[in-house]
Amino acid sequence: MPPEKKEVRPSSRGGRTRTPAFLKNQRGVKSWKEASAWLEWRGIEDIECITPDQAGVARGKMMPSKKFTSNTSLALPSAVFMTTISGGYPEDGNGFHYPEDDGDLKLMPDLSTLTVVPWEEDPTAAVICDLVHQDGRSVEFTPRNVLK
């Protein structure tokens, strides 16, 4: 005997499938699973992972969306926060000194800020990131932390 066929019912009227609301949102998702679906639904190829420096300039890295959704750890040199508004470095003295440990900081994406970058030719998204030390401690002097 052939196996019994299961009855297939459409998920909404007219036999069309319903698109989850989070996919229709222009900005932000709540989880990595939603982020993966959101990016795939829009055909996003690249993600700009950005964070503002002390002068408000966006700093960060770009990566393929597949790497982003694998939750690969991203790092940014802490020296980014030691540059002047013109991109130079201040001289020692006047209360400023370079720390001995100029290690990398980890970029932690805030998925609620995930959005399409409309001016890019290739399908691209951007996400604002928070910065933490390698041991998970918050970086107190970043603009996003100062405003919290």
N, C-alpha and C positions, 0 to 999 in steps of 0.2 A: 504494500500500500504506500502511496506517496505521502510525504509528511503533510500534516495539516497546515494550511495557509493561515497566517495571522491576519486579522483585520487591520487595515491601515486607515487611521483617521487623521484628517488634516488638523493642524494645530490652531487654525483660525478660519474665518469665513472664506469661501471661495477657493479653498484648497491651498492658499498661500501660507508660507510659514511666517511667523511673527518675528520681527527683528527686535532683539532685546533693547530696552531703552538706553542702556549705557553705551551701546554702539552708536546711537544717534547723537549723543552728547558731543558738542564741539570741543569740550575741554574736560579733562580729568576722568580718572577711573579710581576704583577702590582697592584693586588687588593686582598682583602680577598676572593672574589668569585673565582678568578683564583687559589688562594692558596688551597682552598677547593677541587676544581676539580683536581689540580696537585697532591695533596696528595692521593686522592681517586684513580686516574688513576694508580699510582705507588704502591698502597696497603700499604702506609706508616701507621704504627701503632703509633709510638712515635716521638715526636719532641724535640730536644735539643735546648733550648733557651739560647744562650750564649753571653757573653760580655767579652772583655779582661780587666783584672785588671791592676794595675800600672806596674806590672812586665811582662805583656803580657800573663799571665796564663788565660786560658778560665774559666770563672765562670758562673754559671747559674743554670737552672732547666730543668728537663725533664718532659714532660706531654703527655697524649694521644692526638692524632691528632684531635679527635672530640672536646676536650676541647680547644685546640689551635685555631681551626677555629671558635669557639664560641666567640673569641676575649675576653676571660677572662683575667682580669688584673693580671699580675704577679709581685711579689715584690722580691727584693733582699736586704739584710741588707747593709747599707752604710759602715759597718765595713769591708767589703770586700776590700775597697780601703785604709784601714789603716794597712793592714798586710805588713810585710817585704817580701823579695823574698823567705825567708826560711819558711814563714808561721807564724812567730811570730808577736808580736805587739811591736812597739817601746815604749820606756819609755817617760813619759812627760819630757819636757825640750828640750833644743837645738832647740827652735823654733817650736817644735811639741806639740800640745795639742789635746786631744779628745774633740770633740764638745759635748755640753750638749744634743743636740737633735740628737741622733744616730738612726734616723728613717729609715724606709725602702725606697728604691728607686724603681720606676716602670720600668720594662723592656718593651721597645717599639720595637717590631720586625721590622726589615728592610726587607720587603718581597723580595726585589731585591737580597738578599743573600741566600734565601731558596735553599737548596741543599740536595741531598741524601748523607748519611753517609755510604760509601761502606764497611767499616770494621766491621760494626755491624751485628750480626747474624739475628736479627729481622729487618724487614723493618723500617728504621729510617731515619729521616731528621734532619738537623740542620739549624738554622737561627740566624744570628748575630743581637743583639739587642742594641739599644741606651738606655741610662738611663735618666730618668727625675725624678724630685721631685714629691711628691704626688699632688702638686698644678699645675703640668705641666711645671714648669720652667726647663730649661736644666741644667744638671749637668756639670759644666764647666771643671772639672778636669779629666774627663774620657778620656782615650786615643783616642777614636773616635772623641770626641769633640775637643780635642787639635789639631788633624790633619785636622779639617775642616777649 
